[in-house]
């Protein structure tokens, strides 16, 4: 493989007239406020090529990819748009980790992803789906960290990050190890669980990539309560991006975009929004008031309720109920439930209560499911 050391790499692209930029932790890199999550690209090669090319033209310089997305085709869908456009752009790769992962296998995965994308090196490579309990698998001799360190020595990888959905306190422990230059966590108006992680990352110089800024599409639906809470007369997706970018600890908001209209709208929001003029504390206070409607019975998506005898996803039911009740996203909740297969819908619940006994937040799950069954949102 070609060696490209960080000292020999061109600076990242900057187009200050059409995009805003932020420091990416302690790396010295300035990343676009809006980054491109590639896991939602359609099976449409001409459109994907145009999307990636247009994003770069609009000043986006960070693209999040991995081989595993989209049935193993994500990076194949990204590559044509990158051709002859990779100078000054971060295209992150990502590899999973298991107890059996060896340095050889992890190195092979890095090289495979580079080949697919047509890159000579990764400015960022991430340990994917990472948890505190997996740290020994990373650190073992002859394991993934050995592969990453050697790849850094050889110029194939410049910076190391990780992504994950572990408990916030565990994510803080991981960034405090000093092993990582960035962390990618979900963060949006309806899921603020990782705000302590973002604060701590800013304190110690770890870059923060905020994924799911529109909550997987939930925040594309209109919500008058959210509009009132934030005091913004904007479409919900624009409010969502503004909220994420108002957090001073966020390096970039990584949005999955698969239409040119979506791309242009998000670029416009990132360009026009000035975080220095935003009152982030006021935004949080407004959202806190919405959450207070539920008191202590707020689902934190810990998934302790898993193991339903009917094989139902209780946590998804609670997300739907909460989206409607706390945040006024009733249309989204109805659609999310209607899109489930018949055998996975709330009507299949026997109200046995097994999930309720396991909920650490004392949520009256059966009552909420009854409301879902009646669609009495």
LINUR-V649638 format. One record per pair of residues at least 4 apart in sequence whose C-alpha atoms are under 6 Angstrom apart, sorted by the first residue. I is the first residue (numbers start at 1). J is the second residue. Records with the same first field share a line. If there is no record, write none. Layout:
I = J ; J
//
This chain:
2 = 120
3 = 154 ; 155
4 = 155
5 = 155
10 = 88
11 = 88
12 = 88 ; 89
13 = 88
15 = 19 ; 59
16 = 20
18 = 271
19 = 59 ; 271
20 = 32 ; 33 ; 271
21 = 30 ; 31 ; 32 ; 33
22 = 30 ; 31 ; 251
23 = 29 ; 30
24 = 29 ; 30 ; 207 ; 251
25 = 205 ; 206 ; 207
26 = 205
32 = 60 ; 61
33 = 252
34 = 252 ; 253
35 = 60 ; 62 ; 253 ; 254
36 = 63 ; 254 ; 255
37 = 64 ; 254 ; 255 ; 256
38 = 64 ; 65 ; 256
39 = 69
40 = 256
41 = 258
49 = 80 ; 81
50 = 54
52 = 81
53 = 81
55 = 60
56 = 60
61 = 89 ; 90
62 = 90 ; 91
63 = 91
64 = 92
65 = 92 ; 93
66 = 93 ; 94
67 = 72 ; 74 ; 75
68 = 72
69 = 74
70 = 74
75 = 79
79 = 117
82 = 86
90 = 123
92 = 124 ; 125
93 = 125
94 = 125 ; 126 ; 127 ; 128
95 = 127 ; 128
96 = 128
99 = 137
102 = 142 ; 143
103 = 107 ; 142 ; 143 ; 144 ; 146 ; 147
106 = 144
107 = 147
114 = 118 ; 119
121 = 156 ; 157
122 = 157
123 = 157 ; 158 ; 159
124 = 159 ; 160
125 = 160
126 = 160 ; 161 ; 162
127 = 162
128 = 162 ; 163
129 = 163 ; 164
130 = 163 ; 164
131 = 166
132 = 170
136 = 140
138 = 143 ; 144 ; 145
139 = 145
142 = 146
151 = 156 ; 157
152 = 156 ; 157 ; 158
160 = 180 ; 181
161 = 180 ; 181 ; 182 ; 183
162 = 183
163 = 183 ; 184
168 = 194
172 = 197
181 = 206
182 = 206 ; 207 ; 208
183 = 208
184 = 208 ; 209 ; 210
185 = 210 ; 211
186 = 210 ; 211 ; 212
187 = 191 ; 192 ; 210 ; 213
188 = 213
197 = 201
198 = 249
199 = 249
201 = 205 ; 206
202 = 249
207 = 251
208 = 250 ; 251
209 = 251 ; 252
210 = 253 ; 254
211 = 254
212 = 216
214 = 219 ; 240
215 = 219
219 = 236 ; 237
220 = 236 ; 237
222 = 236
223 = 328 ; 329
225 = 328
227 = 231 ; 232
229 = 286 ; 287
230 = 283 ; 286
242 = 246
246 = 275 ; 280
269 = 273
284 = 288
290 = 326
291 = 326
294 = 298
297 = 361 ; 363
303 = 315
305 = 355 ; 358 ; 359
308 = 312
312 = 344
318 = 322
319 = 323
320 = 333
322 = 326
323 = 327 ; 329
324 = 328 ; 329 ; 330
332 = 336
340 = 344 ; 345
346 = 373
347 = 373
351 = 366
356 = 365
371 = 375 ; 376
//
